[in-house]
Amino acid sequence: KTVINVINVPVFFLISGYLFDPEKNRDIKTFIIKRFKLLMVPYFAFSFVLYFFWIYVSSQQTGIILTTRIYIKAVLDVLNGIPFTMARPLWFLPCLFFIEVIFYLATRYARKTKIIIIFLCASTAIGFAMNHFNISQLPYSFNAVFSMMVIYGAGYLLKDKISEKVRGFGFKKAWILLPFMAVWLFTSVLNGEVDILGQRYNYMSLFYISFAAGSVFLIGFSALIRKNFIMDFLSTNTIILLALHRPMSIVLIMVLAVIGIQIPMVNTVPEYMFVLWQAFYVMLQFFSIIPLILIINRFFPFMLGRWYKKKTVAGRTPD
């Protein structure tokens, strides 16, 4: 978890920066509306679905008495962009929305690369300051905007270099990834577990070093994998997977308990058995979410910021 947390969410910002093209949208209003549909609409849609699910599970299974105040607070948290526990994986959506709007304005009025770099350095300095003073849980995950801005900007500024290296990368050069993997593993373990939403980076310099090394390894490794339907399906339905994996986990635990199967905990079974159980459970989660992915893409495309039905199974979201 310590190693994965360094790159699992930040890599989305890197990829988003890589795909960002200011020339596609010269009108600020059009750009903001477009990004709001693609990022904020899914955030609100899934958050409210998870909110009602949370109410049901809490009242029927845990025995916790939910008062009207708790209901209202959950709704206000969603509207204010402060996700409750069930919707926490969606925090990056409003954060990415603000990053894209701010970066769009920066690239529009500061066309020179040097000025953009200065802007990114300033954003990083603000991120360092917010981490130092422990400023966290701002509305719409705004506390993570400045520390993630430099990662988004790096994806944008280095897109040509990344594309060039990926095109010429093959299995014969795969050994180059080993030092980057080693740096990623060493620095992430040395720095300890990070929580971007909670503004807990420990040593931010180590975090950035670990992320940079991990990203190089991940990009290089992905270049070795041929494009296939499974990878395309996963990449085009990432938001649904992130939104529904927690509630699906709860549903599966309930179903398995009904049929008399309990998922073993750490130290209750041999380590290899625990790993096998976790792998089986993750696969079970994934296959259980697939029908929901198909239903949402087919009948509820508005939850993904679209107002039309996709004919394809994957349901690729347009830019």
Salt bridges, closest charged atoms under 4 A:
GLU23 OE1 - ARG26 NH2 2.23
ASP77 OD2 - LYS73 NZ 2.94
GLU100 OE1 - ARG35 NE 3.00
GLU193 OE2 - LYS1 NZ 3.60
ASP195 OD2 - ARG88 NH2 3.17
ASP232 OD1 - ARG316 NH2 2.37
ASP319 OD2 - LYS24 NZ 3.43
